[in-house]
Amino acid sequence: MKMVHLPALQSAALVCASVLLFACGKTPAPPQPVIAVPVVAKEWNKHGGTDAEQRFSVLKQITPENIDQLGLAWAFDLGVSRGIEATPLVVDGVIYVTATWNKVFALDARSGELLWQFDPQVDRSKAADLCCDAVNRGVAYSAGKIITGTIDGRLLAIDAKTGKKLWDVITVDQSKPYTITGAPRIVNGKAIIGNGGAEYGVRGYVSAYDVNSGEMLWRFYTVPGNPEDGFENATMAKAAKTWNGEWWKYGGGGTAWDSMAYDAELDLLYVGVGNGSPWNQSIRSPGGGDNLYLSSIVALRPDTGEYVWHYQTTPGETWDYTATQHMILAELEIGGTARKVIMQAPKNGFFYVIDRATGELLSANNYVPINWASHVDMETGRPVEVADARWGGKAPYLQLPGPMGGHNWHPMSFNPGTGLVYIPVLETPFIYGDDKSFAYTEGRWNTGSDSALASLPTDIAQFKAVKASLKGRLLAWDPVNQKPVWQVEHNSAWNGGVLSTAGGLIFQGNADAKLVAYRADNGERLWDFFAQTGIVAPPISYELDGQQYIAVASGWGGVFALVYGGLFPAESDPGVGRLMVFKLGAKAELPALVESSVVKPTPPASTADAATIAKGKLIYDINCTVCHGDHVISSGLIPDLRWSPLLVADEAMQAVVIDGALTSRGMPSFKGQISKADLTSLRAYIISAANDGLEAKLEIGK
């Protein structure tokens, strides 16, 4: 097994210090307020508050002066807790929220009374095609209809009053490993939806459907297909010139799995496009090329899907550096001139300010430590890469950011009053290196990077060094001057989305199971509430009867929690998922946590030879880590395989892993991907992990 060497980690720490282009220490003065744009009304009826996606509330009843009076008004148990990432919507006194497996709930926004619930009965075996947990990010509302996507690739309309299904359409080829985790957006009577699955070998696209009938109106592919089939339009033909080899055999990727924004004045729909399939460009597109429209912001005409312009944040993407992260529309005064801009902090670590009418880059600077590029060239708009970072065909490279990014899906927020963007920031280094035995298999995790390099070290000193290098913070960023104004360090890298309000407050949940309020101008921590489980979803605010409410969905999960949650446990209970609503003067309490009484069984003795165990680890890393955790140490969201009764015999494991006995519960079948011989090695590795006492050695939880 390959290890991360401590000297490399120490070097990474030095690199982090040297490439951090902004200074720490004295807090700079906040920028002057910027030109305001339309902001959120008393309801929260769109995913980002408005089409501009600022996640800013004009409500100001709750302030730094009275925040100590904020209390829980009510909470609703969602019945599940695996990765609750939804933004609630509030329309006509009703709050709509989604939970795991795409269940939709309609609740009285004043009292929390359940009005209706809808279960789309998703195919839970599709969990095998989800890179990052069985999550979804919420619903859209249009003319009395709730529109929602499902992980098995459907788009549905539900009557907002009754919860009755109105229409249900399939948006993907369900024989391929497509999924939907993003929230739809509504533009001009059209429901816009993308999809996910790039790691598994699909071709990305975004589609528009009539909200009344479910009829598909247009589709824009984000990467070109097989040239022999002809191209859908001139845009795809032009994009194909930036690719090499036979990329279509790997799908190409470019899935639009999350962010969008809409400018009604310009009538432009902005779509964030994801990573390549596979990651390793030397496999996907040998000889290089920009590989449009990977890692790009693409502007389209929402009525036709016609291409208008694009800006590519990471040409020749090879690091899983998606540009699917939250995009915000605003007006900024730059150089004495009011500019209509779109802002994004994508995974690659640079914060971009772009003219949203033309796609012209106005400024860019790194908002986190990076060592894959030195800067963005303002003449070309391209990052100036560090040669060793383009790892395909070269030695492995320890890099910041890693595939988790400097900022992941968790929404940021823009406050027009302070002029600041508040970003949930990550620092998660990663080692990229060629997978020497790579063979593309549809439906499997295809990155082209050696999975063993990504496994955390088991040496105690090295593990502690890695743990110290993983960081998370709330960063207040000045987009005009491209510099930090203040930052708050978190105990974990994986924390929630952000809400800012006209009352001068910032709300963010965190991995330590708390919803926290900060001063918007200087980051002073003013208030917190213990939610019992980590919060990754973003809060919202709404007003009813002259009363301002704050609402947030809680439920620890997502890719970081699944892969590393066992090794870096949050201060939270994984078994609780709720919608919590707060107002001034409220004093409700959450039910007391029930202590777990699970007794870990004695695992079978480890008798396999080292070669068999090593082979089993490789099979586990490729197929199982993304759900059951690195080194078979589970976050608690998914069963810990070390204590599974299935370890008693190959036949018991085969019933589940190959024959699919638990597909209805979200454990997919790996038939055709894991053979019976593979299963023997896999079981041997899990038994070995159960016997090695790694948690105690690494003092996990201490």
BELPEKA-V404595 format. One record per residue. N is the residue number from 1. SS is DSSP state (h for helix, s for strand, l for the rest). PHI is phi as a letter, one per 30 degrees, with the letter a starting at -180 (999 if undefined). D_LAST is the distance of its C-alpha to the last C-alpha in Angstrom with 1 decimal. Layout:
N,SS,PHI,D_LAST  N,SS,PHI,D_LAST
This chain:
1,l,999,26.2  2,l,d,26.1  3,l,c,23.2  4,l,d,22.3  5,l,d,23.2  6,h,e,21.3  7,h,e,24.6  8,h,d,25.1  9,h,d,21.8  10,h,d,22.8  11,h,d,26.2  12,h,d,24.8  13,h,d,23.2  14,h,d,26.6  15,h,d,28.3  16,h,e,26.2  17,h,d,27.3  18,h,d,30.9  19,h,c,31.5  20,l,d,30.2  21,l,d,33.6  22,l,c,32.9  23,l,d,32.1  24,l,c,29.2  25,l,j,29.7  26,l,d,32.7  27,l,d,32.8  28,l,d,36.1  29,l,d,38.5  30,l,d,38.4  31,l,d,41.2  32,l,d,44.3  33,l,e,44.3  34,l,c,45.6  35,l,d,48.3  36,l,d,47.2  37,l,b,47.5  38,l,e,47.7  39,l,b,44.6  40,s,d,43.1  41,l,d,45.4  42,l,d,44.5  43,l,c,43.4  44,s,b,40.8  45,l,c,43.0  46,l,b,41.9  47,l,e,38.6  48,l,c,38.2  49,l,j,40.1  50,l,b,43.2  51,l,d,44.5  52,l,d,43.3  53,l,i,39.7  54,l,d,38.8  55,l,h,36.5  56,s,b,37.9  57,s,c,39.3  58,l,d,42.4  59,l,d,41.4  60,l,b,40.8  61,l,d,40.8  62,l,c,37.1  63,l,b,36.7  64,l,e,34.4  65,l,d,36.7  66,l,c,36.1  67,h,e,32.7  68,h,d,31.4  69,h,c,33.8  70,s,d,32.3  71,s,b,31.2  72,s,d,30.8  73,s,d,34.3  74,s,a,33.5  75,s,b,31.2  76,s,b,32.2  77,s,d,30.2  78,l,d,30.7  79,l,i,30.1  80,l,b,27.8  81,l,b,24.6  82,l,d,24.3  83,l,i,24.4  84,l,d,26.6  85,l,c,28.0  86,l,d,31.3  87,l,c,33.2  88,l,d,35.2  89,s,c,39.0  90,s,b,41.1  91,s,b,44.8  92,l,h,47.4  93,l,i,45.0  94,s,c,43.0  95,s,c,39.5  96,s,c,38.8  97,s,b,35.4  98,s,c,34.3  99,l,b,31.5  100,h,e,30.4  101,h,i,33.4  102,h,i,35.5  103,l,d,36.2  104,s,c,38.0  105,s,b,38.1  106,s,c,40.6  107,s,b,39.9  108,s,d,41.8  109,l,d,40.2  110,l,d,41.1  111,l,c,39.9  112,l,i,37.7  113,l,d,40.3  114,s,d,40.3  115,s,c,43.6  116,s,a,43.2  117,s,b,40.8  118,s,b,41.6  119,l,c,40.1  120,l,d,41.4  121,l,h,40.6  122,l,d,39.1  123,l,d,39.0  124,h,d,35.4  125,h,d,36.0  126,h,d,35.9  127,h,e,32.1  128,h,d,32.8  129,h,c,34.3  130,l,c,31.5  131,l,d,29.4  132,l,b,26.9  133,l,j,26.5  134,l,d,29.3  135,l,c,29.5  136,l,a,32.4  137,l,c,32.8  138,l,j,35.5  139,l,c,39.3  140,s,b,42.4  141,s,b,45.2  142,s,a,48.9  143,l,h,52.0  144,l,i,50.8  145,s,b,48.7  146,s,c,45.0  147,s,c,44.4  148,s,b,41.3  149,s,c,40.3  150,l,b,38.7  151,l,d,36.5  152,l,c,39.6  153,l,i,41.6  154,s,c,43.7  155,s,b,44.7  156,s,b,45.7  157,s,c,47.5  158,s,b,47.1  159,s,d,49.3  160,l,d,47.3  161,l,d,49.2  162,l,c,49.2  163,l,i,46.4  164,l,d,49.1  165,s,d,48.8  166,s,c,51.5  167,s,a,51.1  168,s,a,48.7  169,s,b,49.1  170,s,d,47.5  171,l,c,46.6  172,l,b,45.5  173,l,d,46.7  174,l,d,44.6  175,l,d,45.3  176,l,c,43.1  177,l,d,39.3  178,l,d,39.7  179,s,b,37.5  180,l,b,37.4  181,l,b,34.3  182,l,d,35.9  183,l,d,37.8  184,l,d,41.5  185,s,b,43.5  186,s,c,47.0  187,s,b,49.6  188,l,h,53.4  189,l,i,53.2  190,s,c,51.2  191,s,c,47.7  192,s,c,46.0  193,s,b,43.3  194,l,c,41.7  195,l,a,39.6  196,s,b,36.7  197,l,k,36.5  198,h,d,36.9  199,h,d,34.4  200,h,c,36.5  201,l,j,39.9  202,l,b,41.8  203,s,c,44.0  204,l,d,43.0  205,s,a,45.2  206,s,b,45.5  207,s,b,48.0  208,s,b,49.9  209,s,b,51.1  210,s,d,53.6  211,l,d,51.7  212,l,d,54.7  213,l,c,55.4  214,l,i,52.5  215,l,d,54.9  216,s,d,53.4  217,s,c,55.1  218,s,a,53.8  219,s,b,51.1  220,s,c,50.0  221,s,d,48.4  222,l,c,45.9  223,l,b,46.6  224,l,d,49.9  225,l,c,50.7  226,l,d,53.0  227,h,e,56.0  228,h,d,58.3  229,h,d,57.7  230,l,i,58.7  231,l,c,56.7  232,l,d,56.4  233,l,a,57.6  234,h,d,58.3  235,h,d,54.7  236,h,d,53.3  237,h,d,56.1  238,h,d,55.2  239,h,d,51.4  240,h,d,52.3  241,l,d,53.7  242,l,c,50.2  243,l,c,49.0  244,l,b,49.9  245,l,i,50.0  246,l,c,49.6  247,h,e,46.7  248,h,d,47.8  249,h,d,47.0  250,h,c,43.3  251,l,j,43.7  252,s,j,43.2  253,s,i,40.4  254,l,i,40.6  255,l,d,39.4  256,l,c,39.6  257,l,c,36.6  258,l,b,35.8  259,l,d,37.3  260,s,b,40.9  261,s,a,42.9  262,s,b,46.6  263,s,c,49.2  264,l,d,52.1  265,l,d,54.3  266,l,d,54.0  267,l,h,53.6  268,s,b,50.9  269,s,c,48.0  270,s,c,45.0  271,s,b,42.9  272,s,d,39.7  273,l,c,39.9  274,l,c,37.1  275,l,d,36.4  276,s,d,38.6  277,s,b,38.8  278,l,d,37.6  279,l,e,35.5  280,l,d,37.1  281,h,d,40.3  282,h,d,42.0  283,h,c,42.0  284,h,d,42.7  285,l,b,45.4  286,l,e,46.3  287,l,j,48.0  288,l,j,46.0  289,l,j,47.3  290,l,d,45.8  291,l,h,45.4  292,l,d,46.4  293,l,c,45.0  294,l,e,41.5  295,l,h,39.0  296,s,b,41.7  297,s,c,42.7  298,s,c,45.9  299,s,c,48.4  300,s,b,50.7  301,l,d,53.5  302,l,d,52.1  303,l,d,55.5  304,l,b,56.1  305,l,i,52.9  306,l,d,54.9  307,s,d,53.0  308,s,c,53.5  309,s,a,51.1  310,s,b,47.7  311,s,b,45.3  312,s,c,43.1  313,l,d,39.8  314,l,b,39.1  315,l,e,42.3  316,l,i,41.9  317,l,e,38.4  318,l,b,36.3  319,l,b,32.7  320,l,i,32.3  321,l,d,33.0  322,l,d,34.3  323,l,c,36.3  324,l,d,35.6  325,l,d,33.4  326,l,e,34.6  327,s,c,38.0  328,s,b,39.5  329,s,c,43.2  330,s,a,44.3  331,s,c,47.1  332,s,c,46.2  333,s,c,48.5  334,s,b,48.4  335,l,i,50.9  336,l,i,52.8  337,s,b,53.3  338,s,d,51.8  339,s,b,50.2  340,s,d,49.1  341,s,b,45.8  342,s,c,43.1  343,s,c,39.7  344,s,b,36.8  345,s,c,33.4  346,l,d,33.2  347,l,d,30.6  348,l,d,32.2  349,l,j,31.0  350,s,c,34.4  351,s,c,35.6  352,s,c,39.1  353,s,c,41.9  354,s,b,44.9  355,s,d,48.3  356,l,d,48.1  357,l,d,51.9  358,l,c,52.2  359,l,i,48.9  360,l,d,49.4  361,s,d,46.3  362,s,c,46.4  363,s,a,43.2  364,s,a,39.9  365,s,a,37.0  366,s,d,33.5  367,l,c,30.9  368,l,b,27.9  369,l,d,27.7  370,l,b,29.8  371,l,b,31.2  372,l,c,33.4  373,s,b,36.2  374,s,d,37.4  375,s,a,39.0  376,s,c,41.3  377,s,d,45.0  378,l,d,46.8  379,l,d,50.0  380,l,c,48.9  381,l,i,45.9  382,s,c,44.0  383,s,d,40.7  384,s,c,41.4  385,s,d,39.3  386,l,d,37.7  387,h,e,39.6  388,h,d,36.7  389,h,d,34.8  390,l,d,37.3  391,l,d,35.9  392,l,e,38.3  393,l,i,40.0  394,l,c,38.2  395,l,d,35.2  396,l,e,31.7  397,s,b,30.5  398,s,d,27.1  399,s,b,27.6  400,l,b,26.7  401,l,d,26.7  402,l,c,25.9  403,l,d,27.2  404,l,d,24.8  405,l,i,26.9  406,l,d,26.7  407,l,a,27.3  408,l,c,27.3  409,l,d,29.1  410,l,e,27.6  411,l,d,30.7  412,l,c,31.3  413,s,b,33.8  414,s,c,36.9  415,s,c,38.2  416,l,d,41.9  417,l,d,41.9  418,l,d,39.3  419,l,i,40.1  420,s,c,36.5  421,s,c,34.5  422,s,c,31.0  423,s,c,28.9  424,s,d,25.4  425,s,c,24.5  426,s,b,22.3  427,s,b,21.6  428,l,b,20.8  429,l,d,22.5  430,s,a,24.0  431,s,c,26.3  432,s,c,29.7  433,l,a,32.0  434,s,e,35.0  435,l,d,34.7  436,l,d,37.4  437,l,c,38.0  438,l,d,38.1  439,l,b,40.5  440,l,d,40.7  441,l,b,40.3  442,l,d,40.9  443,l,j,38.2  444,l,c,35.5  445,l,d,32.9  446,l,c,35.2  447,l,c,33.7  448,l,i,35.3  449,s,c,32.1  450,l,d,30.5  451,h,d,27.6  452,h,d,26.1  453,h,d,25.7  454,h,d,23.4  455,l,d,21.0  456,l,d,17.8  457,l,d,17.7  458,l,c,16.2  459,l,d,16.5  460,h,d,13.2  461,h,d,14.8  462,h,d,16.4  463,h,d,13.5  464,h,d,11.7  465,h,d,15.2  466,h,d,15.6  467,h,e,12.5  468,h,d,13.8  469,h,d,17.2  470,l,d,16.5  471,s,b,17.5  472,s,b,19.1  473,s,a,21.4  474,s,c,24.4  475,s,c,27.4  476,s,c,30.8  477,s,c,33.3  478,s,d,37.0  479,l,d,38.8  480,l,d,42.1  481,l,c,41.0  482,l,h,38.1  483,s,a,35.5  484,s,d,32.4  485,s,c,33.0  486,s,a,29.5  487,s,a,26.0  488,s,b,22.8  489,s,d,19.4  490,s,c,17.0  491,l,d,13.2  492,l,b,14.1  493,l,d,17.3  494,l,c,18.7  495,l,b,20.3  496,l,d,23.5  497,l,d,27.2  498,s,b,29.0  499,s,b,31.9  500,s,c,34.0  501,s,b,36.7  502,l,d,39.9  503,l,d,38.5  504,l,i,36.5  505,s,b,33.1  506,s,b,30.5  507,s,c,28.4  508,s,a,25.3  509,s,d,22.7  510,l,b,19.2  511,l,d,16.1  512,l,d,14.6  513,l,i,17.4  514,s,b,19.7  515,s,c,23.3  516,s,b,23.9  517,s,c,27.3  518,s,b,28.0  519,s,d,31.3  520,l,d,33.0  521,l,d,34.6  522,l,b,31.7  523,l,i,28.4  524,l,d,27.8  525,s,d,25.3  526,s,c,27.5  527,s,a,26.1  528,s,a,23.5  529,s,b,23.3  530,s,d,20.4  531,l,c,21.5  532,l,i,19.0  533,l,b,18.6  534,l,e,18.2  535,l,c,21.6  536,l,c,23.1  537,l,d,26.7  538,l,d,28.9  539,l,d,30.3  540,s,b,34.1  541,s,b,36.5  542,s,b,39.8  543,s,b,42.4  544,s,b,44.4  545,l,h,47.0  546,l,i,46.2  547,s,c,42.5  548,s,d,39.7  549,s,c,36.8  550,s,c,33.5  551,s,b,32.3  552,s,a,29.3  553,s,c,28.2  554,s,c,24.6  555,l,l,22.9  556,l,d,19.9  557,l,l,21.1  558,l,j,23.1  559,h,d,22.8  560,h,d,19.5  561,h,d,17.8  562,h,d,19.6  563,h,d,19.2  564,h,c,15.7  565,l,d,14.2  566,l,d,12.6  567,l,d,11.1  568,l,b,10.2  569,l,d,9.9  570,l,d,11.6  571,l,d,11.3  572,l,a,14.3  573,l,c,16.2  574,l,d,18.0  575,l,c,21.0  576,l,b,22.7  577,l,b,25.2  578,s,b,27.6  579,s,c,30.1  580,s,c,29.6  581,s,b,32.5  582,s,b,32.6  583,s,a,35.5  584,s,d,36.4  585,l,i,36.8  586,l,d,35.1  587,l,b,32.9  588,s,d,32.0  589,l,b,28.6  590,l,d,26.6  591,l,e,26.6  592,l,d,23.8  593,l,d,21.1  594,l,c,21.6  595,l,d,18.8  596,l,d,18.7  597,l,c,20.3  598,l,d,20.1  599,l,c,20.3  600,l,d,19.4  601,l,d,22.6  602,l,d,23.2  603,l,d,23.9  604,l,d,27.2  605,l,d,27.4  606,l,d,27.1  607,l,b,30.7  608,l,d,31.4  609,l,d,32.3  610,h,d,30.3  611,h,d,32.7  612,h,d,32.4  613,h,d,28.6  614,h,d,28.8  615,h,d,31.3  616,h,d,29.2  617,h,d,26.3  618,h,d,28.8  619,h,d,30.1  620,h,d,26.7  621,h,e,25.8  622,h,d,29.1  623,h,c,29.3  624,l,c,26.0  625,h,e,23.1  626,h,d,24.1  627,h,c,23.5  628,h,c,21.4  629,l,j,18.8  630,h,d,18.4  631,h,h,18.2  632,h,h,18.9  633,l,c,15.5  634,l,d,16.6  635,l,d,15.5  636,l,j,17.0  637,l,d,20.1  638,l,b,21.8  639,l,e,21.9  640,l,d,19.6  641,h,d,22.3  642,h,d,20.7  643,h,c,21.5  644,l,d,24.8  645,h,d,28.0  646,h,d,29.8  647,h,d,28.5  648,h,d,31.2  649,l,a,33.9  650,h,e,35.0  651,h,d,37.4  652,h,d,34.7  653,h,d,32.7  654,h,d,36.0  655,h,e,37.0  656,h,c,34.1  657,h,d,33.4  658,l,c,37.1  659,l,d,39.2  660,l,i,37.2  661,l,d,37.0  662,l,c,34.2  663,h,d,35.6  664,h,d,36.3  665,h,c,32.6  666,l,j,31.7  667,l,c,31.1  668,l,d,33.9  669,l,d,36.1  670,l,c,35.8  671,l,d,39.3  672,l,i,41.0  673,l,c,37.7  674,l,b,36.2  675,l,d,38.8  676,h,d,38.7  677,h,d,38.2  678,h,d,35.3  679,h,d,33.9  680,h,d,34.0  681,h,d,32.0  682,h,d,29.5  683,h,d,29.0  684,h,d,28.7  685,h,d,25.9  686,h,d,23.9  687,h,d,24.5  688,h,d,23.4  689,h,d,20.1  690,h,d,19.7  691,h,c,20.3  692,l,d,18.3  693,l,i,14.9  694,h,d,13.4  695,h,e,10.1  696,h,d,9.5  697,h,d,11.0  698,l,d,9.0  699,l,h,5.6  700,l,d,5.5  701,l,j,3.8  702,l,c,0.0
